Amino acid sequence: MQTKLLLDTLHQFRLFALIGGPLLAVLVFWLVPDSARGLNGELLTLGVPGRITAALAVWMATWWLTEAVSIYATALLPLALLPLSGANTISTTAQAYAHPLIFLFMGGFILALALEKWHLHRRFALSVLRLVGTKPATLVGGFMFVAASMSMWITNTATTLVMLPILLSIIQLLGKDAPNRENFSLCLLLGVAYAASIGGIGTIVGTVPNMFTVSFIERELGIEISFARWMTIALPIVVIFIPTVWWMLTRWIYPPGDEPVDGDFLSEPREPWSLGAKMTLTIFLLTALCWIIRPLLVKLPLLSGLSDTGIAIIAALLLFILPVSLKQREFLIDWETAMKLPWGILLLFGGGLALAGAIRSTGIGELMAV
């Protein structure tokens, strides 16, 4: 009964937000002046394009926060409304949805799907856990290391979903009456969740906000941040925070105790390496290496135009092109697998960039900073 009441309340709230988003936009349109003073006292002429852009920002924020409409569908609003307002042309607006960083992210997604297809994520997880043993605290640390390492290359959500079945199987090995079962379960699950979020900071493709940050810095400050440059800044943060969170969870918040976990799951026979797994791992390692040493590669005569996005797309193409079995027409990845790409996230990223571009070009950004 309470669940039904909660769902009804949520439905009514979203219905209110569905109508409230455009209404708030109209209100903002009338409240924002045609001109205003900027940070340096200069006169900003906003006009109708600027006022509509401000209204659109409020509209999108309302729908994004409440999910009155799918957040991915909301990301299409700039493509529909900005050309009508005169803030940007349809060509300029559409360019945001094909930003190079979006293709970098797409290439990273395809690489992640190939890793999952050939079960490299599970192989990596079990290999690390065989090294750390069966003590609860070291198990938590091992899983956190695996989650952080994986989330540097695939999304935080995908990392957590990949790890979840293994986590639950380990928790079940304890038995319902085992001492510290609750603490160990919470410590393990929270540790992996936190580690996935922290690890996502480590590379540009780790999570969407990283790409927004890189795009903003490049657009507003004119500073290009390469894959390697990002890692030199972000990787130390990951290295510091993972042990810190592990210590807080295992020593202070939810101490899991010292009783070893049944390690039978670690002694299961290892699957032989398939040709597809070997080839996919090789491409993944070469891609990561090229991202890191790109500043050196671009000094070569034929590679002067090489970009992080180009490396990602080349890797994705190789996955589609290289065959595992020509006779069976099996490749490292096929389009059916690639269709699992989170296309909505790419649209979401494009919508955010389109809105940010309009805010900058109309002067609304300076007005918001006052």
C-alpha positions, 0 to 999 in steps of 0.5 A, a space after each residue: 500500500 505504501 509503495 503504491 502511494 509512493 509511486 502515485 506521489 512520484 507520478 504526480 510530481 513528475 506530471 507537475 514537473 512536465 508542465 512546470 518545466 515549460 512554465 518556468 521557462 516562460 517565467 524566466 524568459 520574461 524576467 531576464 532583461 534584454 541587457 545587463 552589466 557584466 562582471 567588468 561593468 560592460 553592457 551585455 546585450 542579450 536580446 531574445 536569443 539570450 533570454 530564450 537560452 536562459 529559459 531553455 537552461 531552466 527548462 532542461 534543468 527541471 526535466 533533468 532533475 525530475 526525469 519528467 521526460 527521459 533525460 536523453 529526450 530532454 537533451 534534444 531540446 537544444 537541437 529543436 529550440 536554439 535554431 528557432 531562437 536565433 541563438 545558434 543555427 541548426 548547423 552550429 547546434 548539431 555540431 555539438 552532438 558530433 563533438 570529437 569527445 563524443 566519438 572518443 567516448 563511443 570508441 571507449 564504449 565499443 572497447 568496453 563491450 568487446 572486453 565484456 564479450 570475451 569475459 576479460 573483465 571476469 578473468 581480470 577480477 578473479 586473477 587479482 582476487 587469487 593474489 589477495 587471498 580470502 581475508 575479508 579486509 584484503 578481499 574488499 581491497 582487492 575488489 576495490 582495486 579491480 573496480 577502480 581499474 575497470 572504471 578507468 576504461 568503462 563506465 562506473 555503472 557498467 563496472 559495478 554491474 559486472 562486479 555485482 554477481 561476483 560480489 553476491 556469490 562471495 557474500 553467499 559463501 559466508 552463510 547467514 549465521 556467519 559473524 560480521 556477515 552484515 558488516 562484510 557485505 556492506 563493506 564489500 558493496 560500498 567499497 566497490 561502489 565508491 571505488 568505481 566512482 573514484 576510478 572513473 576520475 582516472 581517465 578521460 573516458 572513465 565517466 561523462 563529467 570528465 569529458 564535459 570538463 575537458 571540453 569546457 577547459 578547451 573551449 573557454 581557456 583554449 587549453 587542450 588536455 590530452 589523455 596522458 595529461 589528464 592521467 598525470 593529474 587524476 591518477 594520483 587522486 585515485 591512488 590516494 583515495 582508494 586506500 583511504 576509503 578502504 581504510 575507513 570502511 574496513 577499520 572504522 565504519 564497517 569492520 568486516 572481521 578476520 574470519 577468512 571467506 571460503 575460497 572455493 570460488 577462487 580454485 575453480 578451473 581457469 578457462 583457457 585463453 581464446 583467440 578472441 580474448 587474446 586479440 581483444 586484450 592486445 588491442 585494449 593494451 595498445 589503445 591505452 598505450 597509444 593514449 598515454 604516449 600520444 604526445 610522442 606519437 604526434 611528433 612522427 611525420 605521418 602521425 601529426 594529426 593523431 588525436 585521442 579520438 582518432 585512437 579510439 575510433 581506430 581501435 573500434 574499427 579494428 575490433 569490427 575488422 579483425 576476424 576470430 574465424 573467417 569460416 564462421 564470419 566471427 569478428 572481435 565485435 559485431 554490430 549486434 553487440 555494438 547496439 548495446 552502446 548507451 546511445 542515450 549518454 552520447 545524446 545527453 553529452 551532445 545536448 549539454 555541449 549544445 546548451 553550453 555553447 549557446 550560453 557562451 555565445 549569447 552572454 548568458 554565462 557572463 550574466 550568471 557569473 555576476 
